[in-house]
Amino acid sequence: MTPPEQPVEAGSRERRVYSVGDLLRGLRALVEDSVGRVWVAGETSNLYAAQAGHHYFTLKDGDGQIRCALFRNDARRLPFELENGLELLLLAEPSIYEVRGELQLIVREVEPRGEGALQLAFEQLRRRLEAEGLFDESLKRPLPTHPRRIGLVTSPGAAALRDVIQVSGRRWPSTPLLLSPTRVQGDGAELEIAAALRRVVEQPEVDVVLVVRGGGSLEDLWCFNTEPVVRAIAGSPVPIVSGVGHETDFSLADLAADHRAPTPSAAAMLALPDREALRDGLSAAQQRLLSAARGTLAGRAERLERGLAALRVLAPSARLHAQQGRLRAARRALWRAVETDRGTRRLRVQRAVERLSARRPSTDAFRAREAAARRALSSAIARNLEGRGARLATLAARLDSLSPLAVLGRGYAVARRSDTGRIIEGPEDIEAGESLVVRVARAHVEAKAISVDPVDDSTT
């Protein structure tokens, strides 16, 4: 930090004048050299994530606050996301931001206070993916009872693969297993697991996929708590069984899968039917079927015996014999009745003939009654015709009196217009010079109106 040259007055002390930039650069060097890296604890606020990947925030406590900068390369190593309100422990280098003249911390490492970084990252990702609905229970699919082919996503050398193969050979060896190999631990393993899962679900006849791994620490199993693996499981077109770690281990892959198994062996047991259990079930079903068949046959045999007995009673030969006996008895009774009734009926017929002969009239009397009826009918017809002729004459006279021709016979005439044939009833119906047709008794007269002179009928 070199001061600029200044004139020195006689008798005065030499003054050293610094520019603002020089002063800030000197203070920055002094702070960085004298303090070095320190651990600082506080709560985050005013968090800002720049597009370039840098993070800027304020670290504060009850006594004060200081600005912090976490640059991109250091931020990439964080297993969790920074949030406002987090209690953090920072490994940082105090420095001065010369543009604003502010004291700040250049952050190199970040640890959450109160819970581990991985656990914090787990909770953050779980909340975010849960809000998207990736863990919704309504999306869980049932497993096929007899899968045609089972996909396996695990490491080829892992003990989990051997466990699944042993369970498969014991429970249902006829179902083929298709391995999609991948690393299950270490940096970048999550991308390999997601790619292996996408490959295996595209294979034909794969009805279910097992994502398995043996136990380990939270760091060892961390790739199953990452977003790529969770999204690959949630987006699978076939059901997924997650068997990651031991029974006490729990991952986000378990939440996204359709079914969770506490171990890889348990995952294989969920996906494969148990032939021993099926054999036992078939044996029990066979015994129940045989018992039911025996009971049914015994009941049918008893019904058959009852039916045969009823048939013997209702056999046609037995019924025919009984009917023949009744028929013979009926014949005998009929002959007795006929013989008894024959004389009675003969007597009744004879008496009826005698009564009819006594009631039949003689031929002469019948002819006399017929002649009288004819005379009465002729007289009635004559009277009816005479009455109808008199009525007809009366109606003809009335009709003749109402006929216009009768009026014309008394010297009257009817005038009509020759063009329309309309009867002329008054002076308004004809004009001078128009042609007329006059109807008189027994003739039509064509005429012409010379003049039309209205006449008052009341004075005529």
JOBEL-V71883 format. One record per helix or strand. SS is the DSSP state (H for helix, E for strand). FROM is the first residue (numbers start at 1). TO is the last residue. If there is no record, write none. Layout:
BEGIN
ss-><SS:SS>
from-><FROM:FROM>
to-><TO:TO>
END
This chain:
BEGIN
ss-><H:E:E:E:H:E:E:H:H:E:H:E:H:E:H:H:E:H:E:H:H:H:H:H:E:E:H:E:E:H>
from-><20:37:55:65:72:87:102:117:137:149:159:176:189:208:222:227:239:252:259:264:275:316:363:404:414:423:427:435:443:457>
to-><35:49:60:70:75:97:112:132:139:154:171:181:201:213:225:234:244:256:260:271:313:359:401:409:417:423:429:440:448:459>
END
